Amino acid sequence: MLMALLAFPAAMIVAAGTDLWRMTIPNTLVIVLALAFFPYALGLGLPLPAIGLHLAAGFAFLILGILFFALNWMGGGDAKLIAAAALWLGPGPELLRYLLLASVLGGVLTLALLLSRRLVAPATGHSSIDRLLDPANGAPYGVALGIAGLLVTPSLPGAAMLFAGLGLGW
Protein backbone atom coordinates (compact mmCIF):
# COMPACT_ATOMS: atom_id res chain seq x y z
CA MET A 1 0.00 0.00 0.00
CA LEU A 2 2.81 2.43 0.83
CA MET A 3 4.43 1.88 -2.58
CA ALA A 4 1.09 2.56 -4.27
CA LEU A 5 0.67 5.68 -2.14
CA LEU A 6 4.00 6.99 -3.44
CA ALA A 7 2.47 7.01 -6.93
CA PHE A 8 0.27 10.00 -6.07
CA PRO A 9 2.95 12.54 -5.08
CA ALA A 10 5.38 11.16 -7.68
CA ALA A 11 2.80 11.59 -10.44
CA MET A 12 2.01 15.12 -9.24
CA ILE A 13 5.70 16.06 -9.41
CA VAL A 14 6.16 14.54 -12.88
CA ALA A 15 2.94 16.12 -14.18
CA ALA A 16 3.97 19.56 -12.96
CA GLY A 17 7.44 19.20 -14.43
CA THR A 18 6.42 17.89 -17.82
CA ASP A 19 3.67 20.48 -18.18
CA LEU A 20 6.10 23.24 -17.26
CA TRP A 21 8.82 22.11 -19.69
CA ARG A 22 6.79 20.59 -22.53
CA MET A 23 3.24 21.96 -22.00
CA THR A 24 1.92 18.41 -21.94
CA ILE A 25 1.01 15.77 -19.36
CA PRO A 26 1.71 12.25 -20.63
CA ASN A 27 -1.28 9.92 -20.91
CA THR A 28 0.80 7.06 -19.51
CA LEU A 29 1.42 9.06 -16.34
CA VAL A 30 -2.30 9.60 -15.79
CA ILE A 31 -3.08 5.95 -16.54
CA VAL A 32 -0.43 4.72 -14.10
CA LEU A 33 -1.75 7.12 -11.45
CA ALA A 34 -5.32 5.90 -11.94
CA LEU A 35 -4.30 2.24 -11.88
CA ALA A 36 -2.16 2.74 -8.75
CA PHE A 37 -5.30 3.79 -6.89
CA PHE A 38 -6.55 0.21 -6.81
CA PRO A 39 -3.66 -1.42 -4.89
CA TYR A 40 -3.70 1.63 -2.63
CA ALA A 41 -7.44 1.29 -1.91
CA LEU A 42 -7.22 -2.47 -1.45
CA GLY A 43 -4.20 -2.07 0.83
CA LEU A 44 -6.17 0.36 2.97
CA GLY A 45 -9.03 -2.11 3.12
CA LEU A 46 -11.51 0.31 1.60
CA PRO A 47 -14.90 -1.36 1.22
CA LEU A 48 -16.28 -1.77 -2.29
CA PRO A 49 -18.95 0.96 -1.84
CA ALA A 50 -16.19 3.44 -0.90
CA ILE A 51 -14.14 2.41 -3.94
CA GLY A 52 -17.29 2.92 -6.01
CA LEU A 53 -17.62 6.48 -4.69
CA HIS A 54 -14.01 7.17 -5.61
CA LEU A 55 -14.66 5.80 -9.10
CA ALA A 56 -17.76 7.98 -9.39
CA ALA A 57 -15.78 11.08 -8.41
CA GLY A 58 -13.07 10.27 -10.96
CA PHE A 59 -15.64 9.60 -13.68
CA ALA A 60 -17.59 12.80 -12.89
CA PHE A 61 -14.43 14.88 -13.20
CA LEU A 62 -13.43 13.09 -16.37
CA ILE A 63 -16.78 14.05 -17.91
CA LEU A 64 -16.40 17.65 -16.70
CA GLY A 65 -12.84 17.71 -18.01
CA ILE A 66 -13.94 16.49 -21.43
CA LEU A 67 -16.57 19.24 -21.49
CA PHE A 68 -14.06 21.90 -20.42
CA PHE A 69 -11.59 20.62 -23.03
CA ALA A 70 -14.28 20.76 -25.73
CA LEU A 71 -15.03 24.36 -24.72
CA ASN A 72 -11.28 25.11 -24.87
CA TRP A 73 -11.24 26.07 -21.19
CA MET A 74 -8.72 23.41 -20.22
CA GLY A 75 -6.06 21.25 -21.78
CA GLY A 76 -6.68 17.54 -22.22
CA GLY A 77 -3.83 16.49 -19.95
CA ASP A 78 -5.08 18.80 -17.20
CA ALA A 79 -8.59 17.35 -17.51
CA LYS A 80 -7.29 13.79 -17.21
CA LEU A 81 -5.02 14.65 -14.29
CA ILE A 82 -7.90 16.23 -12.35
CA ALA A 83 -9.99 13.10 -12.98
CA ALA A 84 -7.19 10.85 -11.69
CA ALA A 85 -6.75 13.07 -8.63
CA ALA A 86 -10.51 12.93 -8.00
CA LEU A 87 -10.31 9.13 -8.14
CA TRP A 88 -7.66 9.17 -5.42
CA LEU A 89 -9.32 11.83 -3.25
CA GLY A 90 -12.91 10.65 -3.61
CA PRO A 91 -15.95 12.80 -2.98
CA GLY A 92 -15.39 14.86 0.11
CA PRO A 93 -13.51 17.71 1.69
CA GLU A 94 -10.06 16.72 0.40
CA LEU A 95 -11.24 16.87 -3.21
CA LEU A 96 -12.75 20.29 -2.55
CA ARG A 97 -9.51 21.40 -0.89
CA TYR A 98 -7.53 20.13 -3.89
CA LEU A 99 -9.76 22.01 -6.33
CA LEU A 100 -9.58 25.21 -4.29
CA LEU A 101 -5.78 25.01 -4.01
CA ALA A 102 -5.45 24.26 -7.73
CA SER A 103 -7.70 27.22 -8.57
CA VAL A 104 -5.76 29.68 -6.42
CA LEU A 105 -2.38 28.36 -7.58
CA GLY A 106 -3.59 28.37 -11.19
CA GLY A 107 -4.65 32.00 -10.84
CA VAL A 108 -1.26 32.98 -9.44
CA LEU A 109 0.47 31.03 -12.21
CA THR A 110 -1.65 32.70 -14.89
CA LEU A 111 -1.02 36.18 -13.51
CA ALA A 112 2.73 35.49 -13.32
CA LEU A 113 2.71 34.27 -16.93
CA LEU A 114 0.72 37.27 -18.15
CA LEU A 115 3.14 39.64 -16.43
CA SER A 116 6.18 37.73 -17.73
CA ARG A 117 4.78 37.74 -21.26
CA ARG A 118 4.46 41.54 -21.12
CA LEU A 119 8.01 42.00 -19.85
CA VAL A 120 10.03 39.35 -21.71
CA ALA A 121 9.91 38.43 -25.38
CA PRO A 122 9.89 34.72 -26.27
CA ALA A 123 13.38 34.87 -27.73
CA THR A 124 15.55 33.43 -24.98
CA GLY A 125 16.83 30.58 -27.12
CA HIS A 126 15.45 27.99 -24.69
CA SER A 127 12.47 26.25 -26.26
CA SER A 128 10.72 25.52 -22.94
CA ILE A 129 11.02 29.10 -21.73
CA ASP A 130 10.06 30.56 -25.11
CA ARG A 131 7.00 28.29 -25.19
CA LEU A 132 5.93 29.65 -21.80
CA LEU A 133 6.50 33.24 -22.89
CA ASP A 134 4.59 32.88 -26.16
CA PRO A 135 1.19 34.57 -25.72
CA ALA A 136 -0.29 32.12 -28.24
CA ASN A 137 0.15 29.31 -25.69
CA GLY A 138 -1.99 28.70 -22.67
CA ALA A 139 -0.80 28.26 -19.12
CA PRO A 140 0.77 24.99 -17.94
CA TYR A 141 -2.02 24.43 -15.43
CA GLY A 142 -0.54 21.02 -14.57
CA VAL A 143 1.95 22.94 -12.42
CA ALA A 144 -0.88 24.22 -10.22
CA LEU A 145 -2.57 20.80 -10.23
CA GLY A 146 0.68 19.10 -9.25
CA ILE A 147 1.47 21.49 -6.41
CA ALA A 148 -2.10 21.23 -5.12
CA GLY A 149 -1.76 17.44 -5.23
CA LEU A 150 1.43 17.60 -3.18
CA LEU A 151 -0.27 19.86 -0.64
CA VAL A 152 -3.15 17.40 -0.12
CA THR A 153 -0.94 14.28 -0.09
CA PRO A 154 -0.43 14.37 3.70
CA SER A 155 -4.19 14.09 4.20
CA LEU A 156 -4.51 10.87 2.17
CA PRO A 157 -5.27 7.83 4.30
CA GLY A 158 -2.02 6.03 5.04
CA ALA A 159 0.11 9.11 4.36
CA ALA A 160 1.15 9.43 8.02
CA MET A 161 2.70 5.95 7.80
CA LEU A 162 4.45 6.86 4.56
CA PHE A 163 5.94 10.08 5.90
CA ALA A 164 6.96 8.42 9.16
CA GLY A 165 8.63 5.63 7.17
CA LEU A 166 10.53 8.22 5.14
CA GLY A 167 11.64 9.92 8.34
CA LEU A 168 9.65 13.06 7.63
CA GLY A 169 7.60 12.87 10.83
CA TRP A 170 4.49 14.23 9.17
C-alpha positions as CSV (number, residue, x, y, z in Angstrom):
1,M,0.0,0.0,0.0
2,L,2.8,2.4,0.8
3,M,4.4,1.9,-2.6
4,A,1.1,2.6,-4.3
5,L,0.7,5.7,-2.1
6,L,4.0,7.0,-3.4
7,A,2.5,7.0,-6.9
8,F,0.3,10.0,-6.1
9,P,2.9,12.5,-5.1
10,A,5.4,11.2,-7.7
11,A,2.8,11.6,-10.4
12,M,2.0,15.1,-9.2
13,I,5.7,16.1,-9.4
14,V,6.2,14.5,-12.9
15,A,2.9,16.1,-14.2
16,A,4.0,19.6,-13.0
17,G,7.4,19.2,-14.4
18,T,6.4,17.9,-17.8
19,D,3.7,20.5,-18.2
20,L,6.1,23.2,-17.3
21,W,8.8,22.1,-19.7
22,R,6.8,20.6,-22.5
23,M,3.2,22.0,-22.0
24,T,1.9,18.4,-21.9
25,I,1.0,15.8,-19.4
26,P,1.7,12.3,-20.6
27,N,-1.3,9.9,-20.9
28,T,0.8,7.1,-19.5
29,L,1.4,9.1,-16.3
30,V,-2.3,9.6,-15.8
31,I,-3.1,6.0,-16.5
32,V,-0.4,4.7,-14.1
33,L,-1.7,7.1,-11.4
34,A,-5.3,5.9,-11.9
35,L,-4.3,2.2,-11.9
36,A,-2.2,2.7,-8.7
37,F,-5.3,3.8,-6.9
38,F,-6.6,0.2,-6.8
39,P,-3.7,-1.4,-4.9
40,Y,-3.7,1.6,-2.6
41,A,-7.4,1.3,-1.9
42,L,-7.2,-2.5,-1.4
43,G,-4.2,-2.1,0.8
44,L,-6.2,0.4,3.0
45,G,-9.0,-2.1,3.1
46,L,-11.5,0.3,1.6
47,P,-14.9,-1.4,1.2
48,L,-16.3,-1.8,-2.3
49,P,-18.9,1.0,-1.8
50,A,-16.2,3.4,-0.9
51,I,-14.1,2.4,-3.9
52,G,-17.3,2.9,-6.0
53,L,-17.6,6.5,-4.7
54,H,-14.0,7.2,-5.6
55,L,-14.7,5.8,-9.1
56,A,-17.8,8.0,-9.4
57,A,-15.8,11.1,-8.4
58,G,-13.1,10.3,-11.0
59,F,-15.6,9.6,-13.7
60,A,-17.6,12.8,-12.9
61,F,-14.4,14.9,-13.2
62,L,-13.4,13.1,-16.4
63,I,-16.8,14.0,-17.9
64,L,-16.4,17.7,-16.7
65,G,-12.8,17.7,-18.0
66,I,-13.9,16.5,-21.4
67,L,-16.6,19.2,-21.5
68,F,-14.1,21.9,-20.4
69,F,-11.6,20.6,-23.0
70,A,-14.3,20.8,-25.7
71,L,-15.0,24.4,-24.7
72,N,-11.3,25.1,-24.9
73,W,-11.2,26.1,-21.2
74,M,-8.7,23.4,-20.2
75,G,-6.1,21.2,-21.8
76,G,-6.7,17.5,-22.2
77,G,-3.8,16.5,-19.9
78,D,-5.1,18.8,-17.2
79,A,-8.6,17.3,-17.5
80,K,-7.3,13.8,-17.2
81,L,-5.0,14.6,-14.3
82,I,-7.9,16.2,-12.3
83,A,-10.0,13.1,-13.0
84,A,-7.2,10.8,-11.7
85,A,-6.7,13.1,-8.6
86,A,-10.5,12.9,-8.0
87,L,-10.3,9.1,-8.1
88,W,-7.7,9.2,-5.4
89,L,-9.3,11.8,-3.3
90,G,-12.9,10.6,-3.6
91,P,-16.0,12.8,-3.0
92,G,-15.4,14.9,0.1
93,P,-13.5,17.7,1.7
94,E,-10.1,16.7,0.4
95,L,-11.2,16.9,-3.2
96,L,-12.7,20.3,-2.6
97,R,-9.5,21.4,-0.9
98,Y,-7.5,20.1,-3.9
99,L,-9.8,22.0,-6.3
100,L,-9.6,25.2,-4.3
101,L,-5.8,25.0,-4.0
102,A,-5.5,24.3,-7.7
103,S,-7.7,27.2,-8.6
104,V,-5.8,29.7,-6.4
105,L,-2.4,28.4,-7.6
106,G,-3.6,28.4,-11.2
107,G,-4.6,32.0,-10.8
108,V,-1.3,33.0,-9.4
109,L,0.5,31.0,-12.2
110,T,-1.7,32.7,-14.9
111,L,-1.0,36.2,-13.5
112,A,2.7,35.5,-13.3
113,L,2.7,34.3,-16.9
114,L,0.7,37.3,-18.2
115,L,3.1,39.6,-16.4
116,S,6.2,37.7,-17.7
117,R,4.8,37.7,-21.3
118,R,4.5,41.5,-21.1
119,L,8.0,42.0,-19.8
120,V,10.0,39.3,-21.7
121,A,9.9,38.4,-25.4
122,P,9.9,34.7,-26.3
123,A,13.4,34.9,-27.7
124,T,15.6,33.4,-25.0
125,G,16.8,30.6,-27.1
126,H,15.5,28.0,-24.7
127,S,12.5,26.2,-26.3
128,S,10.7,25.5,-22.9
129,I,11.0,29.1,-21.7
130,D,10.1,30.6,-25.1
131,R,7.0,28.3,-25.2
132,L,5.9,29.6,-21.8
133,L,6.5,33.2,-22.9
134,D,4.6,32.9,-26.2
135,P,1.2,34.6,-25.7
136,A,-0.3,32.1,-28.2
137,N,0.2,29.3,-25.7
138,G,-2.0,28.7,-22.7
139,A,-0.8,28.3,-19.1
140,P,0.8,25.0,-17.9
141,Y,-2.0,24.4,-15.4
142,G,-0.5,21.0,-14.6
143,V,1.9,22.9,-12.4
144,A,-0.9,24.2,-10.2
145,L,-2.6,20.8,-10.2
146,G,0.7,19.1,-9.3
147,I,1.5,21.5,-6.4
148,A,-2.1,21.2,-5.1
149,G,-1.8,17.4,-5.2
150,L,1.4,17.6,-3.2
151,L,-0.3,19.9,-0.6
152,V,-3.2,17.4,-0.1
153,T,-0.9,14.3,-0.1
154,P,-0.4,14.4,3.7
155,S,-4.2,14.1,4.2
156,L,-4.5,10.9,2.2
157,P,-5.3,7.8,4.3
158,G,-2.0,6.0,5.0
159,A,0.1,9.1,4.4
160,A,1.1,9.4,8.0
161,M,2.7,5.9,7.8
162,L,4.5,6.9,4.6
163,F,5.9,10.1,5.9
164,A,7.0,8.4,9.2
165,G,8.6,5.6,7.2
166,L,10.5,8.2,5.1
167,G,11.6,9.9,8.3
168,L,9.6,13.1,7.6
169,G,7.6,12.9,10.8
170,W,4.5,14.2,9.2
